[in-house]
Each structure stands twice: as structure tokens, then as C-alpha cells.
Amino acid sequence: MRGFAALIERVDLARCSRPDTRAALVVSSYLESGYPCTHPQAATVVFDGCRQAYVAAREADPAVGVAREKDGIPDDCLLYLLPSAKQLTAPGWRALLERARGRLYRALARASGVDGPVSFDTPPVSAALMRHEDGRVFVWCVSQAGTEVKAAPAVRSGTLRDEHGAPVSVVELPPYGVRVLEPA
């Protein structure tokens, strides 16, 4: 815990945020609205589907935002993930149809644009970006393995450096460990 607390202090986590993403996981309004025409367990099905879709998307490495159907589906994404497609409302479907018209082929052609700048081919290891308000960018390398893992990051451009500025070509992570690097 002390090591993790030191890490949080080093990156000044309170002043960090995740960069915007162009991929959205659409959460059906059936999760939080008790529609009279649905079974009460519909929310459980939506939750389980969304959780599974989020984990699968993170394993594939694109940064994924969450879009609540109840708030309106954003119009600035290249990729919309629909884990509970049968449980979207008619207005939700209309909104997705509007976004697809005229953009479908462009979106498919640019789908690699949702890839993260850093990824791992090792399944239990994922990467996520955090941006500090002063402009620094941190790459959080996270292991979901119960054993030590060594993984080589695939970096879209540049290299990664540790907290001392040394280049990193292989990330060593303890069981369920976290390592924070910076792009160079």
C-alpha cells in the first residue's frame, strides 16, 4: 500500500483525467429505468452484458467511454458497442441510426483510430492513459494476473520511460500489479 500511495503522489492523481475516447459502450436505459413492460431482472441482464463488454473491450485495448442511453447517445464516436442491443429504446435506436447514416463506411475505414497508443499482446495486461492538467501523460500498465508477468508494450509512436527517465521495453508487473510509465 505504501508503494501504491507513493505512486499516486508521484503522478498527482487528483489532477489527472482520462483522455477523451472515440469509442462508447452504450448502456441501455433499461438498467436504471423501471419500464412497466419489462421484467425486473432486465436490469441485471443489462448490467452483466455491459460489464462483460467493458472487460472485453479493455482486453482489446481501446479506451472505451460509457454512454448512458438515458442521457442521450453522443454523436462524436467512431465506434458504438451495444452489449444489450435488444433492450435499447426506440429513441436510442433512432439516435444510433442517425449517427450511422453517411458515416458507416468512413467509421469502418477509420476503426483503427480507436486503438490506444499503447497496448499489450499479453491478455492479463492492459494499458490506459491518464493526462495530468499540466500536460504530462501517464501510461498505467495494469496486470490482472495472479502471478508475476513480463510483457512488451506495443507503442504506436515513440517509447516509454520509467519514473527515472530510463527507456522501458518490457514491463514487469507483480501479481495484480500496476506500473506507471511516461511516453517519450
C-alpha positions in Angstrom: 0.0 0.0 0.0 2.8 2.4 0.7 4.3 1.8 -2.7 0.9 2.5 -4.3 0.4 5.6 -2.2 3.8 6.9 -3.3 2.8 6.2 -6.9 -0.4 8.2 -6.5 1.5 11.1 -5.0 4.2 10.9 -7.7 1.7 11.3 -10.6 -0.5 13.7 -8.6 -3.6 11.6 -9.4 -6.1 14.2 -8.2 -5.1 16.4 -11.2 -5.2 13.6 -13.8 -8.0 12.7 -16.1 -8.5 10.1 -18.9 -8.3 11.4 -22.4 -11.4 11.6 -24.5 -12.2 8.4 -26.4 -13.9 7.8 -29.8 -15.5 4.5 -28.6 -18.6 4.3 -26.5 -20.2 1.5 -24.6 -23.9 2.2 -24.8 -25.7 1.4 -21.6 -29.4 0.7 -22.1 -31.8 2.8 -20.1 -33.4 -0.5 -19.0 -30.6 -0.7 -16.4 -31.9 2.3 -14.4 -35.5 2.8 -15.6 -38.3 0.6 -14.4 -40.3 0.4 -17.6 -43.8 -1.1 -17.0 -43.4 -3.5 -19.9 -40.2 -5.2 -18.7 -39.3 -7.9 -16.2 -37.5 -6.6 -13.1 -34.5 -8.8 -13.9 -33.9 -6.9 -17.2 -31.6 -4.5 -15.3 -29.4 -7.5 -14.2 -29.1 -8.7 -17.7 -28.1 -5.3 -18.9 -25.6 -4.9 -16.1 -24.0 -8.3 -16.8 -23.8 -7.6 -20.5 -22.2 -4.2 -20.1 -19.7 -5.5 -17.6 -18.7 -8.3 -19.9 -18.5 -5.9 -22.9 -16.4 -3.4 -21.0 -13.9 -6.1 -19.8 -13.7 -7.5 -23.4 -13.1 -4.0 -24.9 -10.4 -3.2 -22.3 -8.7 -6.5 -23.1 -8.6 -5.5 -26.8 -7.0 -2.2 -25.5 -9.1 0.6 -27.0 -10.1 3.2 -24.4 -13.9 2.9 -24.0 -16.2 5.6 -22.6 -19.6 4.9 -21.2 -22.6 6.5 -22.8 -25.9 6.2 -20.9 -28.8 5.9 -23.3 -30.9 7.8 -20.8 -28.6 10.9 -21.2 -28.6 10.6 -25.0 -26.1 8.9 -27.2 -23.2 11.1 -28.1 -22.6 11.8 -31.8 -18.8 12.1 -31.8 -17.8 8.5 -31.6 -16.3 6.2 -34.3 -17.4 3.0 -32.5 -20.5 2.2 -30.5 -20.6 -1.0 -28.5 -24.1 -2.4 -27.9 -23.9 -5.2 -25.4 -27.7 -5.1 -24.8 -28.9 -4.3 -28.3 -32.3 -5.9 -27.8 -33.0 -3.7 -24.9 -32.5 -0.3 -26.4 -35.5 2.0 -26.6 -36.9 3.2 -29.9 -35.3 6.7 -29.4 -32.0 5.1 -28.7 -32.2 3.1 -31.9 -33.2 6.2 -33.9 -30.2 8.1 -32.5 -27.8 5.3 -33.5 -29.4 5.1 -37.0 -28.8 8.9 -37.4 -25.2 8.5 -36.4 -24.7 5.6 -38.8 -26.2 7.3 -41.9 -23.5 8.6 -44.1 -20.7 7.7 -41.7 -20.8 3.9 -41.6 -18.1 3.3 -44.2 -15.9 6.1 -43.0 -16.1 4.8 -39.5 -15.2 1.3 -40.6 -12.3 2.6 -42.6 -11.0 4.5 -39.6 -11.8 1.9 -36.9 -8.1 1.6 -36.1 -8.4 5.2 -34.8 -9.9 3.8 -31.6 -6.8 1.8 -30.8 -4.9 3.0 -27.8 -1.4 4.5 -28.2 -0.1 1.7 -26.0 -1.2 -1.9 -25.9 -0.1 -5.3 -24.8 -0.4 -8.7 -26.5 -0.4 -10.4 -23.1 -4.1 -10.9 -22.2 -4.0 -10.2 -18.5 -2.1 -6.9 -19.0 -3.8 -3.7 -20.2 -2.8 -0.1 -20.6 -4.7 3.1 -20.0 -3.8 6.8 -20.4 -4.2 9.5 -17.8 -3.5 13.1 -18.6 -2.3 15.5 -15.9 -3.7 19.0 -16.1 -0.1 20.3 -16.6 0.2 18.3 -19.8 2.1 15.2 -18.7 0.7 11.9 -19.8 0.9 8.7 -17.8 0.5 5.2 -19.2 -0.9 2.9 -16.5 0.1 -0.7 -17.1 -2.2 -3.0 -15.1 -1.9 -6.7 -14.5 -4.9 -8.9 -13.7 -2.8 -12.0 -13.3 -2.3 -13.7 -10.0 1.4 -14.3 -10.9 4.3 -12.1 -12.0 4.0 -11.0 -15.6 6.6 -9.7 -18.1 5.0 -8.0 -21.1 6.4 -6.0 -24.0 4.2 -2.9 -24.8 3.3 -2.1 -28.4 3.7 1.7 -28.6 2.1 3.5 -31.6 4.8 6.2 -31.6 7.9 6.9 -29.5 9.0 4.9 -26.5 8.0 4.6 -22.8 10.2 5.7 -19.9 10.1 4.9 -16.2 10.0 7.5 -13.4 13.8 7.9 -13.7 13.7 8.6 -17.5 15.1 5.2 -18.4 13.6 3.6 -21.5 11.3 0.6 -20.9 10.9 -2.2 -23.5 9.5 -4.9 -21.1 7.1 -4.1 -18.3 7.5 -6.4 -15.2 4.4 -6.5 -13.1 3.9 -8.3 -9.7 0.6 -10.2 -9.2 -2.3 -7.8 -9.8 0.4 -5.0 -10.0 0.4 -1.5 -11.5 3.3 0.3 -13.1 3.1 3.9 -14.4 5.3 5.0 -17.3 5.5 8.1 -19.4 5.7 8.3 -23.2 8.8 9.9 -24.7 
